[in-house]
Amino acid sequence: MKKMMIQITSGKGPAECCRVVAGVQSLMLKQAKQQGITIEVLENKPGELNGTLLSATMMAQGNGLDAFIREWAGTILWVAQSPYRKFHKRKNWFVGVTAFDVQQLMQWDPKDVKIETCRSSGPGGQNVNKVETAVRGTHLPSGLQVMAMDTRSQLENKKLCMARLQAKILLWQTEQLLQQQQNQWQEHNLLERGNPVKVIREGLV
């Protein structure tokens, strides 16, 4: 089943845009539930004011995901009076929604991993320390490391080490890409404002 990472960002927008991030997330979660799409919220970065979000990161999976993403990915325009500045004339608030396929994101090559064995310091008395059963894996491109000493089998520990390192690398790559997407949207949001993929007209209370 397809998995997509979704990020909603306010860029460098004011508090109203941060409120829109929370509003867009709420609408997306509601629509996904109606369409049988599972969305897990991975991280919400809160804004300065209560009920606002600088950005939101979610993992979505399910059938019909492509159509759902097409509807939301891009610049979202939310038209509403500011809930924070009573006499503020501006009513157009913009946020960016980016989505990418987790499978395409995954750049994992076991050849990039340096495996080292060392003596386990876990429980089991003196026998444990005589054999190098613990395994340390280092992902050379990123420098990330993982240690596995769960079992007395070096082979099993190696499998565990590789699996954990793979998960850690995916997370690291995701964070890099999310930061890149956010920076890009901040740089280009002025250009994108003229062409929103979706316009929402609701109060921002």
LODREN-457702 format. One record per residue (C-alpha): residue in three letters; x, z, y. Coordinates in pm, whole numbers, plus 32768, in hexadecimal, padded with zeros to 4 digits. Each point is the difference from the previous one (the first is absolute). Example, Ala and Ser with C-alpha at 12.3 -4.5 7.8 and 13.67 -1.06 7.14 Angstrom:
DRENSE:resn:u:w:v
DRENSE:ALA:84CE:830C:7E3E
DRENSE:SER:8089:7FBE:8158
//
This chain:
DRENSE:resn:u:w:v
DRENSE:MET:8000:8000:8000
DRENSE:LYS:8081:7FA1:8156
DRENSE:LYS:8089:810E:80E5
DRENSE:MET:8025:7FDD:8176
DRENSE:MET:80A1:80E4:80FE
DRENSE:ILE:7F3F:8012:8147
DRENSE:GLN:8080:8084:814C
DRENSE:ILE:7F31:8037:8139
DRENSE:THR:80CF:803A:813A
DRENSE:SER:7FB7:804F:816B
DRENSE:GLY:8151:7F6E:8068
DRENSE:LYS:8053:809E:814D
DRENSE:GLY:7E93:800F:8063
DRENSE:PRO:7F5F:8128:80B5
DRENSE:ALA:7F31:8118:7F63
DRENSE:GLU:7ECF:7F1A:7FF0
DRENSE:CYS:80BF:7F12:7F18
DRENSE:CYS:8064:8128:7F27
DRENSE:ARG:7E8F:805A:7FEC
DRENSE:VAL:7FB7:7E9A:7F96
DRENSE:VAL:80FF:801E:7EE3
DRENSE:ALA:7F34:8124:7F77
DRENSE:GLY:7EBD:7F3F:8037
DRENSE:VAL:807E:7EC6:7F53
DRENSE:GLN:8081:80CD:7EDA
DRENSE:SER:7EAC:80A6:7FDB
DRENSE:LEU:7F4C:7EAD:8004
DRENSE:MET:80F4:7F6A:7F05
DRENSE:LEU:7FD9:8126:7F11
DRENSE:LYS:7E86:7FE9:8016
DRENSE:GLN:7FFA:7E86:7FC7
DRENSE:ALA:80FB:8017:7EE1
DRENSE:LYS:7F27:8101:7F4F
DRENSE:GLN:7ED0:7F1A:8020
DRENSE:GLN:80C8:7EDD:7F6E
DRENSE:GLY:8097:80C5:7EDF
DRENSE:ILE:8160:7FFB:8091
DRENSE:THR:80D1:813A:7FD4
DRENSE:ILE:80C3:806F:8132
DRENSE:GLU:80F1:8123:7FFE
DRENSE:VAL:807B:8088:814D
DRENSE:LEU:817B:8025:7FE0
DRENSE:GLU:8055:8078:815C
DRENSE:ASN:7F4E:8040:8149
DRENSE:LYS:80DF:8038:812E
DRENSE:PRO:7F32:80D1:80F4
DRENSE:GLY:7FF5:7FB2:8173
DRENSE:GLU:8017:8101:8114
DRENSE:LEU:7E88:8031:801A
DRENSE:ASN:7F1C:8083:7EEF
DRENSE:GLY:7F60:7EE9:7F34
DRENSE:THR:8107:7EFB:805E
DRENSE:LEU:8103:7F53:7F26
DRENSE:LEU:8140:7F4D:8069
DRENSE:SER:7FF6:7F47:7EB4
DRENSE:ALA:7F60:800C:7EA9
DRENSE:THR:8093:7F84:7EB8
DRENSE:MET:7F24:7FC0:7ED0
DRENSE:MET:8018:7F6D:7EA2
DRENSE:ALA:7EDE:7F23:7F95
DRENSE:GLN:7FAD:7F6D:7EAC
DRENSE:GLY:7ED8:7F54:7F65
DRENSE:ASN:7F52:7EB4:7FD0
DRENSE:GLY:7FA0:7F48:813D
DRENSE:LEU:812C:8094:80B3
DRENSE:ASP:8070:7EB3:8095
DRENSE:ALA:7EB4:7FCB:80B4
DRENSE:PHE:8003:8167:807C
DRENSE:ILE:8162:7FD9:808A
DRENSE:ARG:7FAF:7EB2:80A6
DRENSE:GLU:7EE8:80A8:80BF
DRENSE:TRP:80DF:8113:808D
DRENSE:ALA:8169:7F87:8013
DRENSE:GLY:8070:7FAC:8160
DRENSE:THR:7FA4:808B:8154
DRENSE:ILE:7EBE:80C9:801A
DRENSE:LEU:7F4E:801C:814F
DRENSE:TRP:7F23:8130:8032
DRENSE:VAL:7F1F:7FEE:8131
DRENSE:ALA:7F95:8156:8081
DRENSE:GLN:8007:80E8:812A
DRENSE:SER:8129:80ED:7FFA
DRENSE:PRO:7F9C:8153:7F70
DRENSE:TYR:8126:80A1:80B4
DRENSE:ARG:7FF7:7F64:815D
DRENSE:LYS:7E9E:8002:8082
DRENSE:PHE:8025:7F06:811C
DRENSE:HIS:8109:7F23:7F5F
DRENSE:LYS:7F9E:7E91:8027
DRENSE:ARG:80B2:7F7C:7ECC
DRENSE:LYS:7F22:7FD8:7ECF
DRENSE:ASN:80D7:7F24:7F1B
DRENSE:TRP:80DD:80BE:7F0B
DRENSE:PHE:80E2:7F51:7F05
DRENSE:VAL:809C:8068:7EB5
DRENSE:GLY:80BE:7F3B:7EF9
DRENSE:VAL:7FB1:7FEF:7E8D
DRENSE:THR:810E:7F80:7F12
DRENSE:ALA:7FE7:7FD7:7E88
DRENSE:PHE:80FC:7F9A:7EF9
DRENSE:ASP:800A:7FDB:7E86
DRENSE:VAL:80B7:811D:7F54
DRENSE:GLN:807B:7F1C:7EE6
DRENSE:GLN:80A0:7F0F:80F7
DRENSE:LEU:8099:8125:80B9
DRENSE:MET:80B1:8080:7ECC
DRENSE:GLN:8168:7F88:8007
DRENSE:TRP:8090:80B4:7ED7
DRENSE:ASP:812E:7F92:7F3A
DRENSE:PRO:808E:80F3:7EFD
DRENSE:LYS:8155:7F59:803B
DRENSE:ASP:8002:80A8:8157
DRENSE:VAL:8006:8156:7F5A
DRENSE:LYS:813E:80BC:7FAB
DRENSE:ILE:7FC8:80F3:7EDF
DRENSE:GLU:80DF:812F:7FD0
DRENSE:THR:7FEA:8110:7EF9
DRENSE:CYS:8054:816A:803B
DRENSE:ARG:7FD3:814F:7F58
DRENSE:SER:7EA8:8097:801E
DRENSE:SER:7FE7:8154:80A0
DRENSE:GLY:7EA0:8041:7F80
DRENSE:PRO:7F8B:810B:7F09
DRENSE:GLY:8071:7FF3:7E96
DRENSE:GLY:8135:80D7:7FF3
DRENSE:GLN:8164:7F89:7FE0
DRENSE:ASN:7FAA:7ED1:7F27
DRENSE:VAL:7F64:7F51:8126
DRENSE:ASN:8145:7FF4:80C1
DRENSE:LYS:80D2:7F6D:7EE8
DRENSE:VAL:7F5A:7EAA:8005
DRENSE:GLU:7FC8:7F27:8133
DRENSE:THR:7E88:7FD3:7FDB
DRENSE:ALA:7FA1:8007:8171
DRENSE:VAL:7FEA:7EAE:80AB
DRENSE:ARG:802E:7FAD:8170
DRENSE:GLY:7F8A:7EAF:807E
DRENSE:THR:8073:7F74:8150
DRENSE:HIS:7F53:7ED4:809D
DRENSE:LEU:812A:7F56:80A2
DRENSE:PRO:7F4C:7F36:8113
DRENSE:SER:7F4E:8134:808B
DRENSE:GLY:80E1:811C:7F8A
DRENSE:LEU:7ED3:80B8:7F73
DRENSE:GLN:8045:80E3:7ED6
DRENSE:VAL:7F31:809B:7EEB
DRENSE:MET:806A:80FA:7EF5
DRENSE:ALA:7F5B:8030:7EAC
DRENSE:MET:8052:811C:7F14
DRENSE:ASP:7EAA:8042:7F6A
DRENSE:THR:805E:7FC7:7E96
DRENSE:ARG:8131:8029:7F1F
DRENSE:SER:7FFE:7E8A:7FBF
DRENSE:GLN:80DB:7F36:80E8
DRENSE:LEU:7F33:7EC9:7FB2
DRENSE:GLU:7EB8:80AB:805B
DRENSE:ASN:8097:808C:813E
DRENSE:LYS:807B:7EA4:805D
DRENSE:LYS:7E9E:7F74:7FD8
DRENSE:LEU:7F73:811B:80D5
DRENSE:CYS:810F:7FCF:8104
DRENSE:MET:7FBD:7E89:801E
DRENSE:ALA:7E86:8032:8018
DRENSE:ARG:8025:8109:8110
DRENSE:LEU:80FC:7F31:80C0
DRENSE:GLN:7F1B:7ED0:7FF0
DRENSE:ALA:7EE1:80CE:8092
DRENSE:LYS:80E4:808B:810F
DRENSE:ILE:807B:7EA3:805C
DRENSE:LEU:7E99:7F7F:801B
DRENSE:LEU:7FAF:811A:80F0
DRENSE:TRP:813D:7FBE:80C8
DRENSE:GLN:7FBA:7E8A:8014
DRENSE:THR:7E9A:8047:8068
DRENSE:GLU:806E:80E7:8118
DRENSE:GLN:80F9:7EFB:807B
DRENSE:LEU:7EF5:7EF2:8000
DRENSE:LEU:7EFC:80DD:80A9
DRENSE:GLN:80F6:8051:8117
DRENSE:GLN:8053:7E90:8023
DRENSE:GLN:7E8D:7FA2:8010
DRENSE:GLN:7FBE:810F:8102
DRENSE:ASN:8124:7F90:80D9
DRENSE:GLN:7F91:7E95:7FE9
DRENSE:TRP:7E9F:8058:8064
DRENSE:GLN:807B:80CD:8126
DRENSE:GLU:80D0:7ED9:8075
DRENSE:HIS:7EF1:7EFD:7FD2
DRENSE:ASN:7EC1:80C3:8040
DRENSE:LEU:7FDE:7F74:8160
DRENSE:LEU:8007:7E9E:7F74
DRENSE:GLU:7F0C:8052:7EE8
DRENSE:ARG:7EFB:80A1:80DD
DRENSE:GLY:7F60:7EB7:8058
DRENSE:ASN:7FAF:7FB1:7E96
DRENSE:PRO:7F64:812A:7F4B
DRENSE:VAL:7F8E:7FCA:7E99
DRENSE:LYS:7EEA:80FD:8029
DRENSE:VAL:7F3F:808F:8127
DRENSE:ILE:7F52:8152:7FDD
DRENSE:ARG:7F0C:807E:8104
DRENSE:GLU:7FC3:816E:7FC0
DRENSE:GLY:8029:8144:80C0
DRENSE:LEU:814C:80B4:7FD5
DRENSE:VAL:7F72:815F:7FF8
//
